[in-house]
Amino acid sequence: MRKFRTFRAVEEEYFRTHPEEIDNYLTLIFDEYAQEGDLAALLASLRVLSRVKGVTAMAEEIGMTRKGIQKALSEQGNPKFESITVILQAMGYRLAPQRIHVGSASG
């Protein structure tokens, strides 16, 4: 029986061999989250990147357990803001506000 790799496994391998693409990917996934609000998709993408970085190394760096990181980024995860912040920091990133244009309040 032939065994196929999952899309996430292919994606993970890609980022291991092309780490220069991670910056743009992070921007893209957070932009998509801002527009669509799909937390599960955002967490799935962050889960891939955490495996690229190394979950054990991240856990040691930020003082979380491997299981804690995996739970925070799981499909059923509902991580605290602080958890996402420290996980991103362990990956070498930070959250930063970006101005958006909203409709005028005066009408």
C-alpha positions as CSV (number, residue, x, y, z in Angstrom):
1,M,0.0,0.0,0.0
2,R,1.4,3.4,-1.0
3,K,1.7,6.0,1.8
4,F,1.3,9.6,0.9
5,R,2.6,12.5,2.9
6,T,0.2,15.1,4.2
7,F,0.1,18.7,3.0
8,R,1.4,19.8,6.4
9,A,4.4,17.4,6.1
10,V,5.3,18.8,2.7
11,E,4.8,22.3,4.0
12,E,7.1,21.6,7.0
13,E,9.8,20.2,4.7
14,Y,9.5,23.2,2.4
15,F,10.1,25.7,5.3
16,R,13.1,23.6,6.6
17,T,14.8,24.0,3.2
18,H,13.5,27.6,2.6
19,P,13.6,29.4,5.9
20,E,13.8,32.7,4.1
21,E,10.1,32.2,3.2
22,I,8.9,32.1,6.8
23,D,8.7,35.9,7.1
24,N,6.3,36.3,4.2
25,Y,4.3,33.2,5.3
26,L,3.7,34.6,8.8
27,T,2.6,37.9,7.3
28,L,0.2,36.0,5.0
29,I,-1.3,33.8,7.7
30,F,-1.9,36.7,10.1
31,D,-3.4,38.8,7.3
32,E,-5.8,35.9,6.4
33,Y,-6.7,35.5,10.1
34,A,-7.4,39.2,10.4
35,Q,-9.8,39.0,7.4
36,E,-11.4,35.6,8.0
37,G,-11.0,35.0,11.7
38,D,-10.2,31.3,11.1
39,L,-8.3,30.5,14.3
40,A,-7.9,26.8,13.4
41,A,-6.1,27.7,10.2
42,L,-3.8,30.1,11.9
43,L,-3.0,27.6,14.6
44,A,-2.3,24.8,12.1
45,S,0.1,27.1,10.3
46,L,1.9,28.1,13.5
47,R,2.0,24.4,14.4
48,V,3.9,23.6,11.2
49,L,6.4,26.5,11.9
50,S,6.8,25.3,15.5
51,R,7.9,21.9,14.3
52,V,10.3,23.6,11.9
53,K,11.8,25.6,14.8
54,G,11.8,22.5,17.0
55,V,9.1,22.2,19.7
56,T,11.5,20.9,22.3
57,A,13.9,23.8,21.8
58,M,11.0,26.3,21.9
59,A,9.7,24.7,25.1
60,E,13.0,25.1,26.9
61,E,13.4,28.6,25.6
62,I,10.1,29.9,26.8
63,G,9.5,27.8,29.9
64,M,6.5,25.9,28.5
65,T,6.2,22.1,28.1
66,R,6.2,20.5,24.7
67,K,2.7,19.3,25.5
68,G,1.7,22.9,26.5
69,I,2.9,24.2,23.1
70,Q,1.2,21.4,21.2
71,K,-2.0,21.9,23.1
72,A,-2.0,25.7,22.5
73,L,-1.5,25.2,18.8
74,S,-3.8,22.2,18.4
75,E,-7.0,22.2,16.3
76,Q,-9.0,22.4,19.5
77,G,-6.6,25.0,21.0
78,N,-7.8,28.2,22.4
79,P,-4.5,29.7,23.4
80,K,-4.1,32.7,25.6
81,F,-2.7,35.8,24.1
82,E,0.4,35.4,26.2
83,S,1.0,31.9,24.8
84,I,0.9,33.1,21.2
85,T,3.2,36.0,22.1
86,V,5.9,33.8,23.7
87,I,5.6,31.1,21.0
88,L,6.2,33.7,18.3
89,Q,9.1,35.1,20.3
90,A,10.7,31.7,20.5
91,M,10.4,31.6,16.7
92,G,12.1,34.9,16.5
93,Y,9.0,37.1,15.8
94,R,6.7,39.5,17.6
95,L,3.2,40.7,17.2
96,A,3.0,44.3,16.0
97,P,0.0,46.5,15.4
98,Q,-0.8,47.6,11.9
99,R,-3.2,50.4,11.1
100,I,-6.3,49.4,9.1
101,H,-8.7,51.7,7.4
102,V,-12.2,51.5,8.6
103,G,-15.3,53.3,7.4
104,S,-16.0,56.8,8.7
105,A,-18.0,57.0,11.9
106,S,-19.6,60.2,10.8
107,G,-22.3,59.7,8.3
